[in-house]
Amino acid sequence: YRSSVCSVGVVVVRAGRVTDSLYRLIRPEPNYYMSWNTRVHGLTAADTDSAPTFPEVWQEVVPLIGGLPLVAHNSPFDESCLRAAFKRYELEYPDYRFYCTCRAARRV
């Protein structure tokens, strides 16, 4: 499920310098992993059993990202997961600006 986000990582870069970072595990609902998911990221339900839920973790993320653009490799996937998690938890999606490093790399 796209809404079953199991971790989040944030690195804030300003003027070419890392100014802050955060990594948190998230207990997805349901806390179930298909074998191919575990092969991709290495996480299992045992890793996230005691982790906080998406809304709890996202409260930590918001102050870090402020109005900054979100940069990700293959950002359409990450954005779809983020939108699905917001919908699942009935949170208002703030229309984040995404930039895709995968697309940028293909143009080079």
C-alpha positions as a Markdown table, in Angstrom:
| # | Residue | x | y | z |
|---|---|---|---|---|
| 1 | Tyr | 0.0 | 0.0 | 0.0 |
| 2 | Arg | 1.4 | 3.4 | -0.9 |
| 3 | Ser | 0.0 | 4.8 | 2.4 |
| 4 | Ser | 2.1 | 2.3 | 4.4 |
| 5 | Val | 5.1 | 4.6 | 4.8 |
| 6 | Cys | 7.6 | 2.8 | 7.1 |
| 7 | Ser | 10.4 | 5.4 | 7.4 |
| 8 | Val | 11.3 | 9.0 | 6.6 |
| 9 | Gly | 14.7 | 10.6 | 6.1 |
| 10 | Val | 15.2 | 14.3 | 5.8 |
| 11 | Val | 18.4 | 16.2 | 5.1 |
| 12 | Val | 18.2 | 20.0 | 5.0 |
| 13 | Val | 20.7 | 21.7 | 2.8 |
| 14 | Arg | 21.2 | 25.5 | 2.8 |
| 15 | Ala | 23.8 | 27.3 | 0.8 |
| 16 | Gly | 25.4 | 23.9 | -0.1 |
| 17 | Arg | 25.8 | 22.9 | 3.6 |
| 18 | Val | 23.9 | 20.2 | 5.5 |
| 19 | Thr | 22.2 | 22.2 | 8.4 |
| 20 | Asp | 19.9 | 19.5 | 9.8 |
| 21 | Ser | 18.9 | 15.9 | 9.4 |
| 22 | Leu | 16.3 | 13.4 | 10.7 |
| 23 | Tyr | 15.6 | 9.7 | 10.2 |
| 24 | Arg | 12.7 | 8.0 | 11.8 |
| 25 | Leu | 11.0 | 4.6 | 11.5 |
| 26 | Ile | 7.3 | 4.7 | 11.1 |
| 27 | Arg | 4.7 | 2.0 | 12.1 |
| 28 | Pro | 2.6 | 1.6 | 9.0 |
| 29 | Glu | -1.1 | 0.6 | 9.1 |
| 30 | Pro | -1.3 | -2.3 | 8.7 |
| 31 | Asn | 2.2 | -3.1 | 10.0 |
| 32 | Tyr | 2.7 | -5.8 | 7.4 |
| 33 | Tyr | 5.5 | -6.1 | 4.8 |
| 34 | Met | 5.4 | -8.1 | 1.6 |
| 35 | Ser | 8.7 | -9.9 | 1.0 |
| 36 | Trp | 9.6 | -7.8 | -2.0 |
| 37 | Asn | 9.2 | -4.6 | 0.2 |
| 38 | Thr | 11.6 | -6.0 | 2.7 |
| 39 | Arg | 14.1 | -6.9 | -0.1 |
| 40 | Val | 14.0 | -3.2 | -1.2 |
| 41 | His | 14.5 | -1.5 | 2.2 |
| 42 | Gly | 15.4 | -4.3 | 4.6 |
| 43 | Leu | 12.7 | -3.4 | 7.1 |
| 44 | Thr | 10.3 | -5.9 | 8.7 |
| 45 | Ala | 7.3 | -5.6 | 11.0 |
| 46 | Ala | 9.6 | -6.3 | 13.9 |
| 47 | Asp | 11.5 | -3.2 | 13.1 |
| 48 | Thr | 8.5 | -0.9 | 13.2 |
| 49 | Asp | 6.3 | -2.6 | 15.9 |
| 50 | Ser | 7.1 | 0.1 | 18.5 |
| 51 | Ala | 7.7 | 3.0 | 16.1 |
| 52 | Pro | 5.4 | 6.0 | 16.1 |
| 53 | Thr | 2.7 | 6.4 | 13.4 |
| 54 | Phe | 3.0 | 8.7 | 10.4 |
| 55 | Pro | 1.2 | 11.7 | 11.9 |
| 56 | Glu | 3.5 | 11.6 | 15.0 |
| 57 | Val | 6.6 | 11.5 | 12.9 |
| 58 | Trp | 5.4 | 14.1 | 10.4 |
| 59 | Gln | 5.0 | 16.6 | 13.3 |
| 60 | Glu | 8.8 | 16.3 | 13.6 |
| 61 | Val | 9.4 | 16.7 | 9.9 |
| 62 | Val | 7.3 | 19.9 | 9.3 |
| 63 | Pro | 9.5 | 22.3 | 11.3 |
| 64 | Leu | 12.6 | 21.1 | 9.4 |
| 65 | Ile | 11.2 | 21.4 | 5.8 |
| 66 | Gly | 9.2 | 24.6 | 6.2 |
| 67 | Gly | 8.5 | 25.9 | 2.8 |
| 68 | Leu | 11.6 | 24.2 | 1.3 |
| 69 | Pro | 11.2 | 22.1 | -1.9 |
| 70 | Leu | 11.4 | 18.3 | -1.4 |
| 71 | Val | 14.1 | 16.6 | -3.5 |
| 72 | Ala | 14.1 | 12.9 | -4.1 |
| 73 | His | 15.3 | 10.3 | -6.5 |
| 74 | Asn | 12.2 | 9.1 | -8.4 |
| 75 | Ser | 10.2 | 11.8 | -6.6 |
| 76 | Pro | 6.8 | 10.8 | -8.2 |
| 77 | Phe | 6.9 | 7.6 | -6.2 |
| 78 | Asp | 7.8 | 9.4 | -2.9 |
| 79 | Glu | 5.1 | 12.0 | -3.6 |
| 80 | Ser | 2.5 | 9.4 | -4.2 |
| 81 | Cys | 3.3 | 7.7 | -0.9 |
| 82 | Leu | 3.2 | 10.9 | 0.9 |
| 83 | Arg | -0.1 | 11.9 | -0.6 |
| 84 | Ala | -1.5 | 8.4 | 0.3 |
| 85 | Ala | -0.3 | 8.6 | 3.9 |
| 86 | Phe | -1.9 | 12.1 | 4.3 |
| 87 | Lys | -5.2 | 10.8 | 2.9 |
| 88 | Arg | -5.1 | 7.6 | 5.1 |
| 89 | Tyr | -4.7 | 9.7 | 8.2 |
| 90 | Glu | -7.2 | 12.4 | 7.0 |
| 91 | Leu | -4.5 | 15.1 | 7.1 |
| 92 | Glu | -4.6 | 18.1 | 4.8 |
| 93 | Tyr | -1.9 | 17.8 | 2.1 |
| 94 | Pro | 0.1 | 21.0 | 1.9 |
| 95 | Asp | 1.0 | 20.7 | -1.8 |
| 96 | Tyr | 4.7 | 20.3 | -1.4 |
| 97 | Arg | 7.0 | 21.2 | -4.3 |
| 98 | Phe | 9.0 | 18.2 | -5.4 |
| 99 | Tyr | 12.1 | 18.0 | -7.6 |
| 100 | Cys | 13.3 | 14.7 | -9.0 |
| 101 | Thr | 17.0 | 13.9 | -9.2 |
| 102 | Cys | 16.2 | 10.8 | -11.4 |
| 103 | Arg | 14.7 | 13.0 | -14.1 |
| 104 | Ala | 17.5 | 15.6 | -13.7 |
| 105 | Ala | 20.1 | 12.9 | -14.1 |
| 106 | Arg | 18.4 | 11.6 | -17.3 |
| 107 | Arg | 18.6 | 15.0 | -18.8 |
| 108 | Val | 22.4 | 15.2 | -18.3 |
